[in-house]
Structure formats: structure tokens, C-alpha cells
Amino acid sequence: MNFTYGLKRGLPIGIGYLAVSFAFGVLAVNGLSPLMATIISLTNLTSSGQYAGVLLIFECASYFEIGLTVLLINLRYSLMSISLSQKINTNIPKWKRLIMGFGITDEVYGVAISEDKKVEASYFFGLMLLPIIGWTLGTAIGAFGANFIPDRLLIALNIALYAMFIALIIPPAKKSKEIALVVGIAIILSCIFYYVPYIKEIGLGFKTIISTIIASIIGALVFPIKETEETIKEEAQNV
Amino acid sequence: MYKIICVLVMILVTYLPRAIPIVFIKKEIKNEFFKSFLFYVPYAVLASLTFPAIFYFSSNIYLGIIGTVTALILAFFNQKLYVVALVSVVVVFGFSFIFF
């Protein structure tokens, strides 16, 4: 469980990230500089959160809307972080944990939690390094290369983020009727906010926040989950 | 300036939920309602961000519907994240020659 072993385990994640972050880079330069897009990827290291953030920046949303929406999307990392805190060696000092926290993504978490032994800091640093490089590099290539890509392809690339969201939602919703219900309610609410006159004037961030909170509260009331962490673990391994 | 502050806000709300638990929490969260709520949130956020916005990702709604159906089918068969994204882009790119 050393640094090198971590690197090896992180390589496939890094390669996968290259493709998805390329699409992010292309999308982000619709309103941000290529350098800024790259910095976002390096510092955020997350797909849905930073995508949502950038979409909201394009809409000129308020800081509060952006902060709360991105926070809501990233709340799942808290669950993973809690679960990892039980999995890592208890001797790991706080400053190392501060760095480890930065590297928690769905895939990195999924790999780390599936290891047989207690997770060491050096292993985790190795594990997170190539995903960080892949994510940042892919964004840079997409962002700086966007000018050389034909318009038709640029338009087509805009579907990438939504396709990815669908890929994150459907498999778990297929397996669990609870998740399917929450997803269904969220979609209905979101459509109401999109189409109904007057209501549709609300900003994108607030639409998302209100739909999310109502759907999740209904889910938590109707179907409280007991083995949340087990389910999350299982799901993260499937990504 | 607006954009820089936005990015700083994003960094903060991305890093804190990741770092705080692993640094400070030693025990597991017990409250069942709160745990369930946290569990459902990401799915609800992604669903409401995607629908109905995906239909209007380009100026042509038919292209939106084709892209949506493609992604739904691939996701239904548990294809990997980047496979769903890439194939949807390729299919939409192909069909765009009919519509534009």
C-alpha cells in the first residue's frame, strides 16, 4: 500500500478523466478564458459540481446561488469523506488528511474503499495524482484547442455534460426504486420551473436548489435509507 | 472580477465538504433522515439540471431529443461515463448534418 501502488491504481481513472474533462474545457471557453477553465479543473477536481458552476456563471447567477448549488452537488463527497475517515490509518496527521480530502472523487473513493487493508496516506497520494493530472490536462487541451475545432463539433460537444449526468443517474435509478422516485420528482419540479409562466423567471440556481431539496426531503421521508454507505460504496465501485 | 469570485466560491464549496469529515469526524453520522437526505441529493441535483435543459442544448430540439435518447439507452446498459458522453457527442454530430 505505497505510493507506487497508488499510482498504478489511479492510472485508469486518469485516462478516463482525460476524455470527460476535454469536453468540459471546450464548454467552459464559451464564457471563460482557457486558463481559467484549466484552473477550475485543477482546483475543483469534480465533474458535475464544476459543470453546474460554470453553467451558472454563464447565466450570471448570484454568488449565493452558485455556492449553494455547487455545495449541494458536492454534499455526496461528505458521505465518502466520512466513510474514508473510518478506512484510513488512524495515525495519519491532520495536515495529510487536509491534502487527502482534496483528492476525493467518486472514482478515487471507489478504488480506495475497495482495498483490503487500511489506507495509508502515501498510497492515497499516489492514487489521486494521475486523476488530478488527467482531469487538468484534458481540460487544458479542450480549452486551448477549442478554436481549432469546427463549430458543428463544438455544438455536438455541448451534449457531453448532460449525457454524463444521465450516465450518473440512470444505473442507480434502475437498481433502486427509491432513487428512481426522487429523480422523477426532481424532473417534474424542474419542468414546472422551466415551463410554467412567472415561476420560470426564477434563476437557474434557485430552480435547481428548490427542486433538489423538495425531492430529497420527500425521498428521505418516504424511503429512509439505512445502509446508505454500503449503497454508496457499491455504486462508486461501478463507475 | 465576478468570474474570479465565482471560481473562488466554487473552490470553497467543493473542498470543504470533502475535507471537513475526513479531518474532523471520527464517528459515523447516526441521524437517519439526514443521512437519507444526503444520499438522495446528488441524484436530485443532476436530474433537475439535466431535464428539461438537455432538449435545448442546441438550437434544434430534434437534435436534443436524439441526443437524450442516445444517452438514456447507453446509460440504461450501464456504459461507462465517458463512453456515454463520447458516443452521444458522435451521434449528435452525425445527425447535425441533417438538421443544419
HADDOCK unambig.tbl for C-alpha pairs under 7 A between the chains (distance, minus, plus):
assign (segid A and resid 16 and name CA) (segid B and resid 82 and name CA) 6.62 0.50 0.50
assign (segid A and resid 19 and name CA) (segid B and resid 82 and name CA) 6.42 0.50 0.50
assign (segid A and resid 20 and name CA) (segid B and resid 82 and name CA) 5.74 0.50 0.50
assign (segid A and resid 40 and name CA) (segid B and resid 7 and name CA) 6.78 0.50 0.50
assign (segid A and resid 43 and name CA) (segid B and resid 11 and name CA) 6.21 0.50 0.50
assign (segid A and resid 44 and name CA) (segid B and resid 11 and name CA) 5.55 0.50 0.50
assign (segid A and resid 44 and name CA) (segid B and resid 14 and name CA) 6.20 0.50 0.50
assign (segid A and resid 53 and name CA) (segid B and resid 10 and name CA) 6.82 0.50 0.50
assign (segid A and resid 57 and name CA) (segid B and resid 3 and name CA) 6.86 0.50 0.50
assign (segid A and resid 63 and name CA) (segid B and resid 6 and name CA) 6.22 0.50 0.50
assign (segid A and resid 67 and name CA) (segid B and resid 9 and name CA) 5.89 0.50 0.50
assign (segid A and resid 67 and name CA) (segid B and resid 10 and name CA) 6.24 0.50 0.50
assign (segid A and resid 67 and name CA) (segid B and resid 13 and name CA) 6.31 0.50 0.50
assign (segid A and resid 70 and name CA) (segid B and resid 10 and name CA) 6.62 0.50 0.50
assign (segid A and resid 70 and name CA) (segid B and resid 13 and name CA) 6.55 0.50 0.50
assign (segid A and resid 71 and name CA) (segid B and resid 13 and name CA) 5.02 0.50 0.50
assign (segid A and resid 71 and name CA) (segid B and resid 14 and name CA) 6.43 0.50 0.50
assign (segid A and resid 72 and name CA) (segid B and resid 41 and name CA) 6.82 0.50 0.50
assign (segid A and resid 73 and name CA) (segid B and resid 42 and name CA) 5.28 0.50 0.50
assign (segid A and resid 73 and name CA) (segid B and resid 45 and name CA) 6.27 0.50 0.50
assign (segid A and resid 74 and name CA) (segid B and resid 14 and name CA) 6.01 0.50 0.50
assign (segid A and resid 74 and name CA) (segid B and resid 17 and name CA) 6.69 0.50 0.50
assign (segid A and resid 75 and name CA) (segid B and resid 17 and name CA) 6.03 0.50 0.50
assign (segid A and resid 75 and name CA) (segid B and resid 38 and name CA) 6.61 0.50 0.50
assign (segid A and resid 76 and name CA) (segid B and resid 38 and name CA) 6.47 0.50 0.50
assign (segid A and resid 76 and name CA) (segid B and resid 39 and name CA) 6.77 0.50 0.50
assign (segid A and resid 76 and name CA) (segid B and resid 42 and name CA) 6.42 0.50 0.50
assign (segid A and resid 77 and name CA) (segid B and resid 17 and name CA) 6.15 0.50 0.50
assign (segid A and resid 77 and name CA) (segid B and resid 18 and name CA) 5.24 0.50 0.50
assign (segid A and resid 78 and name CA) (segid B and resid 17 and name CA) 4.96 0.50 0.50
assign (segid A and resid 78 and name CA) (segid B and resid 18 and name CA) 5.27 0.50 0.50
assign (segid A and resid 78 and name CA) (segid B and resid 21 and name CA) 6.19 0.50 0.50
assign (segid A and resid 81 and name CA) (segid B and resid 18 and name CA) 5.68 0.50 0.50
assign (segid A and resid 81 and name CA) (segid B and resid 21 and name CA) 5.49 0.50 0.50
assign (segid A and resid 81 and name CA) (segid B and resid 22 and name CA) 5.06 0.50 0.50
assign (segid A and resid 82 and name CA) (segid B and resid 21 and name CA) 5.17 0.50 0.50
assign (segid A and resid 82 and name CA) (segid B and resid 22 and name CA) 5.76 0.50 0.50
assign (segid A and resid 82 and name CA) (segid B and resid 25 and name CA) 6.72 0.50 0.50
assign (segid A and resid 82 and name CA) (segid B and resid 28 and name CA) 6.86 0.50 0.50
assign (segid A and resid 84 and name CA) (segid B and resid 22 and name CA) 6.66 0.50 0.50
assign (segid A and resid 85 and name CA) (segid B and resid 22 and name CA) 4.77 0.50 0.50
assign (segid A and resid 85 and name CA) (segid B and resid 26 and name CA) 6.74 0.50 0.50
assign (segid A and resid 94 and name CA) (segid B and resid 23 and name CA) 5.95 0.50 0.50
assign (segid A and resid 97 and name CA) (segid B and resid 22 and name CA) 6.47 0.50 0.50
assign (segid A and resid 97 and name CA) (segid B and resid 23 and name CA) 5.55 0.50 0.50
assign (segid A and resid 98 and name CA) (segid B and resid 19 and name CA) 5.85 0.50 0.50
assign (segid A and resid 98 and name CA) (segid B and resid 23 and name CA) 6.40 0.50 0.50
assign (segid A and resid 101 and name CA) (segid B and resid 18 and name CA) 5.13 0.50 0.50
assign (segid A and resid 101 and name CA) (segid B and resid 19 and name CA) 4.15 0.50 0.50
assign (segid A and resid 101 and name CA) (segid B and resid 22 and name CA) 6.46 0.50 0.50
assign (segid A and resid 102 and name CA) (segid B and resid 15 and name CA) 6.08 0.50 0.50
assign (segid A and resid 102 and name CA) (segid B and resid 18 and name CA) 6.55 0.50 0.50
assign (segid A and resid 102 and name CA) (segid B and resid 19 and name CA) 6.47 0.50 0.50
assign (segid A and resid 104 and name CA) (segid B and resid 18 and name CA) 6.57 0.50 0.50
assign (segid A and resid 152 and name CA) (segid B and resid 93 and name CA) 6.86 0.50 0.50
assign (segid A and resid 153 and name CA) (segid B and resid 93 and name CA) 6.05 0.50 0.50
assign (segid A and resid 155 and name CA) (segid B and resid 58 and name CA) 6.54 0.50 0.50
assign (segid A and resid 156 and name CA) (segid B and resid 89 and name CA) 5.23 0.50 0.50
assign (segid A and resid 156 and name CA) (segid B and resid 92 and name CA) 5.57 0.50 0.50
assign (segid A and resid 156 and name CA) (segid B and resid 93 and name CA) 5.11 0.50 0.50
assign (segid A and resid 157 and name CA) (segid B and resid 89 and name CA) 5.46 0.50 0.50
assign (segid A and resid 158 and name CA) (segid B and resid 57 and name CA) 6.44 0.50 0.50
assign (segid A and resid 159 and name CA) (segid B and resid 57 and name CA) 6.35 0.50 0.50
assign (segid A and resid 159 and name CA) (segid B and resid 67 and name CA) 6.96 0.50 0.50
assign (segid A and resid 159 and name CA) (segid B and resid 88 and name CA) 7.00 0.50 0.50
assign (segid A and resid 159 and name CA) (segid B and resid 89 and name CA) 6.17 0.50 0.50
assign (segid A and resid 160 and name CA) (segid B and resid 85 and name CA) 4.60 0.50 0.50
assign (segid A and resid 160 and name CA) (segid B and resid 86 and name CA) 6.73 0.50 0.50
assign (segid A and resid 160 and name CA) (segid B and resid 88 and name CA) 6.80 0.50 0.50
assign (segid A and resid 160 and name CA) (segid B and resid 89 and name CA) 6.01 0.50 0.50
assign (segid A and resid 161 and name CA) (segid B and resid 85 and name CA) 6.97 0.50 0.50
assign (segid A and resid 162 and name CA) (segid B and resid 50 and name CA) 5.71 0.50 0.50
assign (segid A and resid 162 and name CA) (segid B and resid 54 and name CA) 6.14 0.50 0.50
assign (segid A and resid 163 and name CA) (segid B and resid 71 and name CA) 5.22 0.50 0.50
assign (segid A and resid 163 and name CA) (segid B and resid 84 and name CA) 6.16 0.50 0.50
assign (segid A and resid 163 and name CA) (segid B and resid 85 and name CA) 5.10 0.50 0.50
assign (segid A and resid 163 and name CA) (segid B and resid 88 and name CA) 6.66 0.50 0.50
assign (segid A and resid 164 and name CA) (segid B and resid 81 and name CA) 5.68 0.50 0.50
assign (segid A and resid 164 and name CA) (segid B and resid 84 and name CA) 6.45 0.50 0.50
assign (segid A and resid 164 and name CA) (segid B and resid 85 and name CA) 5.36 0.50 0.50
assign (segid A and resid 165 and name CA) (segid B and resid 46 and name CA) 5.93 0.50 0.50
assign (segid A and resid 165 and name CA) (segid B and resid 50 and name CA) 6.82 0.50 0.50
assign (segid A and resid 166 and name CA) (segid B and resid 71 and name CA) 6.59 0.50 0.50
assign (segid A and resid 166 and name CA) (segid B and resid 72 and name CA) 6.53 0.50 0.50
assign (segid A and resid 166 and name CA) (segid B and resid 75 and name CA) 6.61 0.50 0.50
assign (segid A and resid 167 and name CA) (segid B and resid 75 and name CA) 4.72 0.50 0.50
assign (segid A and resid 167 and name CA) (segid B and resid 81 and name CA) 5.68 0.50 0.50
assign (segid A and resid 167 and name CA) (segid B and resid 84 and name CA) 6.45 0.50 0.50
assign (segid A and resid 169 and name CA) (segid B and resid 43 and name CA) 5.96 0.50 0.50
assign (segid A and resid 170 and name CA) (segid B and resid 75 and name CA) 5.90 0.50 0.50
assign (segid A and resid 170 and name CA) (segid B and resid 76 and name CA) 6.08 0.50 0.50
assign (segid A and resid 171 and name CA) (segid B and resid 75 and name CA) 6.44 0.50 0.50
assign (segid A and resid 171 and name CA) (segid B and resid 76 and name CA) 6.14 0.50 0.50
assign (segid A and resid 171 and name CA) (segid B and resid 78 and name CA) 5.88 0.50 0.50
assign (segid A and resid 179 and name CA) (segid B and resid 40 and name CA) 6.75 0.50 0.50
assign (segid A and resid 182 and name CA) (segid B and resid 40 and name CA) 6.98 0.50 0.50
assign (segid A and resid 182 and name CA) (segid B and resid 44 and name CA) 6.20 0.50 0.50
assign (segid A and resid 183 and name CA) (segid B and resid 43 and name CA) 6.15 0.50 0.50
assign (segid A and resid 183 and name CA) (segid B and resid 44 and name CA) 5.29 0.50 0.50
assign (segid A and resid 183 and name CA) (segid B and resid 47 and name CA) 5.75 0.50 0.50
assign (segid A and resid 186 and name CA) (segid B and resid 44 and name CA) 5.38 0.50 0.50
assign (segid A and resid 186 and name CA) (segid B and resid 47 and name CA) 6.17 0.50 0.50
assign (segid A and resid 186 and name CA) (segid B and resid 48 and name CA) 5.38 0.50 0.50
assign (segid A and resid 187 and name CA) (segid B and resid 47 and name CA) 5.83 0.50 0.50
assign (segid A and resid 187 and name CA) (segid B and resid 48 and name CA) 5.16 0.50 0.50
assign (segid A and resid 187 and name CA) (segid B and resid 51 and name CA) 5.89 0.50 0.50
assign (segid A and resid 190 and name CA) (segid B and resid 48 and name CA) 5.16 0.50 0.50
assign (segid A and resid 190 and name CA) (segid B and resid 51 and name CA) 6.78 0.50 0.50
assign (segid A and resid 191 and name CA) (segid B and resid 51 and name CA) 6.90 0.50 0.50
assign (segid A and resid 191 and name CA) (segid B and resid 52 and name CA) 6.00 0.50 0.50
assign (segid A and resid 208 and name CA) (segid B and resid 45 and name CA) 6.39 0.50 0.50
assign (segid A and resid 208 and name CA) (segid B and resid 48 and name CA) 5.95 0.50 0.50
assign (segid A and resid 208 and name CA) (segid B and resid 49 and name CA) 6.43 0.50 0.50
assign (segid A and resid 211 and name CA) (segid B and resid 48 and name CA) 6.70 0.50 0.50
assign (segid A and resid 212 and name CA) (segid B and resid 41 and name CA) 6.27 0.50 0.50
assign (segid A and resid 212 and name CA) (segid B and resid 44 and name CA) 4.94 0.50 0.50
assign (segid A and resid 212 and name CA) (segid B and resid 45 and name CA) 5.24 0.50 0.50
assign (segid A and resid 215 and name CA) (segid B and resid 44 and name CA) 6.41 0.50 0.50
assign (segid A and resid 216 and name CA) (segid B and resid 37 and name CA) 5.40 0.50 0.50
assign (segid A and resid 216 and name CA) (segid B and resid 40 and name CA) 5.26 0.50 0.50
assign (segid A and resid 216 and name CA) (segid B and resid 41 and name CA) 5.55 0.50 0.50
assign (segid A and resid 216 and name CA) (segid B and resid 44 and name CA) 6.58 0.50 0.50
assign (segid A and resid 217 and name CA) (segid B and resid 37 and name CA) 5.96 0.50 0.50
assign (segid A and resid 219 and name CA) (segid B and resid 40 and name CA) 6.85 0.50 0.50
assign (segid A and resid 220 and name CA) (segid B and resid 33 and name CA) 5.70 0.50 0.50
assign (segid A and resid 220 and name CA) (segid B and resid 36 and name CA) 4.93 0.50 0.50
assign (segid A and resid 220 and name CA) (segid B and resid 37 and name CA) 5.10 0.50 0.50
assign (segid A and resid 224 and name CA) (segid B and resid 32 and name CA) 6.64 0.50 0.50
assign (segid A and resid 224 and name CA) (segid B and resid 33 and name CA) 6.23 0.50 0.50
assign (segid A and resid 224 and name CA) (segid B and resid 36 and name CA) 5.40 0.50 0.50
assign (segid A and resid 225 and name CA) (segid B and resid 36 and name CA) 5.18 0.50 0.50
assign (segid A and resid 226 and name CA) (segid B and resid 32 and name CA) 6.82 0.50 0.50
assign (segid A and resid 228 and name CA) (segid B and resid 35 and name CA) 6.99 0.50 0.50
assign (segid A and resid 228 and name CA) (segid B and resid 36 and name CA) 6.89 0.50 0.50
assign (segid A and resid 228 and name CA) (segid B and resid 39 and name CA) 6.60 0.50 0.50
assign (segid A and resid 239 and name CA) (segid B and resid 80 and name CA) 6.56 0.50 0.50
